[in-house]
Amino acid sequence: VQLVESGGGLVQPGGSLRLSCAASGFTFSRQGMSWYRQAPGKERELVAEIDSGGSSTNYADSMKGRFTISRDNAKNTVYLQMNSLKPEDTAVYYCYVRVRQTRYWGQGTQVTVSS
């Protein structure tokens, strides 16, 4: 299993970013996918999750209305659209999947929100 995130960077408060996670090594269309993040000195936290078909999503309260998770099963890719970014969104963002009770993480992509 391999998860490769991309799309992070430096953005001003109020700006937007779109993260991508390219997945391989498993049947992508059969697995729910998630995004997590970890800020310096803090525990890793769930950002959003999406079911295998893309019809059901769930968000952490602080991300509702600002972030949107989606997926393209034809491209084996899950996305995280982040709008109205705040400095407190600064973190490393990770893609996550559990396959046959084994947890897999991507290497992470840094998102920094600062003026």
Phi and psi in degrees as a GROMACS rama.xvg file:
@    title "Ramachandran Plot"
@    xaxis  label "Phi"
@    yaxis  label "Psi"
@TYPE xy
-136.027  133.608  GLN-2
-125.557  124.725  LEU-3
-125.424  111.899  VAL-4
-88.8208  153.374  GLU-5
-155.103  166.244  SER-6
105.247  -4.82339  GLY-7
-72.215  172.911  GLY-8
162.656  -165.639  GLY-9
-99.5554  129.81  LEU-10
-140.768  149.47  VAL-11
-77.8566  154.29  GLN-12
-53.466  136.798  PRO-13
89.7262  -9.10081  GLY-14
-82.2649  -175.648  GLY-15
-131.733  152.422  SER-16
-143.791  152.608  LEU-17
-123.885  116.853  ARG-18
-92.4795  148.112  LEU-19
-126.69  149.259  SER-20
-134.274  111.742  CYS-21
-90.7678  125.596  ALA-22
-112.686  148.507  ALA-23
-155.255  162.612  SER-24
92.6734  3.04666  GLY-25
-154.914  170.475  PHE-26
-81.1525  95.22  THR-27
-56.6972  -42.4416  PHE-28
-68.5735  -6.10193  SER-29
-105.217  -1.41484  ARG-30
-119.138  136.515  GLN-31
-68.7487  153.174  GLY-32
-129.108  154.576  MET-33
-140.105  156.861  SER-34
-115.743  135.488  TRP-35
-123.382  166.662  TYR-36
-143.905  156.801  ARG-37
-140.438  117.207  GLN-38
-89.9565  157.236  ALA-39
-55.7619  129.027  PRO-40
76.8911  5.84833  GLY-41
-121.804  162.674  LYS-42
-76.5299  156.121  GLU-43
-67.7908  136.634  ARG-44
-130.527  151.132  GLU-45
-70.1143  134.187  LEU-46
-100.102  -54.5407  VAL-47
-161.297  156.778  ALA-48
-143.08  155.382  GLU-49
-141.682  143.467  ILE-50
-78.1421  177.482  ASP-51
-63.6837  -33.5718  SER-52
-91.247  -9.39918  GLY-53
85.6946  7.49062  GLY-54
-91.931  -15.0882  SER-55
-128.065  130.381  SER-56
-131.311  160.16  THR-57
-145.963  140.813  ASN-58
-130.692  149.27  TYR-59
-65.4081  148.626  ALA-60
-55.4176  -40.016  ASP-61
-72.7599  -11.274  SER-62
-103.391  -13.8224  MET-63
-59.5392  132.922  LYS-64
85.6063  -13.2548  GLY-65
-113.47  -34.5056  ARG-66
-109.549  147.046  PHE-67
-134.917  123.796  THR-68
-97.5252  141.276  ILE-69
-150.411  171.143  SER-70
-148.789  154.918  ARG-71
-126.013  101.13  ASP-72
-68.4801  -22.0126  ASN-73
-72.0226  -25.2615  ALA-74
-107.611  1.80024  LYS-75
53.0555  45.033  ASN-76
-135.708  138.936  THR-77
-116.395  144.777  VAL-78
-121.976  157.304  TYR-79
-136.307  108.294  LEU-80
-88.2465  122.601  GLN-81
-118.845  118.28  MET-82
-117.04  164.778  ASN-83
49.6777  48.2751  SER-84
-66.8021  145.412  LEU-85
-120.176  157.413  LYS-86
-54.8211  -32.8362  PRO-87
-73.4553  -4.48261  GLU-88
-83.4851  -5.47663  ASP-89
-60.9561  124.339  THR-90
-177.449  171.549  ALA-91
-91.5994  128.488  VAL-92
-103.46  131.517  TYR-93
-120.1  142.785  TYR-94
-91.0844  144.311  CYS-95
-142.533  141.866  TYR-96
-146.971  147.384  VAL-97
-114.108  122.684  ARG-98
-122.867  118.719  VAL-99
49.2651  49.9289  ARG-100
68.571  9.8118  GLN-101
-107.18  132.913  THR-102
-93.235  136.468  ARG-103
-127.448  139.679  TYR-104
-124.391  148.586  TRP-105
-78.236  -179.029  GLY-106
-81.3864  -14.3364  GLN-107
92.777  153.075  GLY-108
-134.011  133.005  THR-109
-80.1609  130.768  GLN-110
-118.612  123.036  VAL-111
-122.844  122.686  THR-112
-110.529  110.191  VAL-113
-159.094  148.562  SER-114
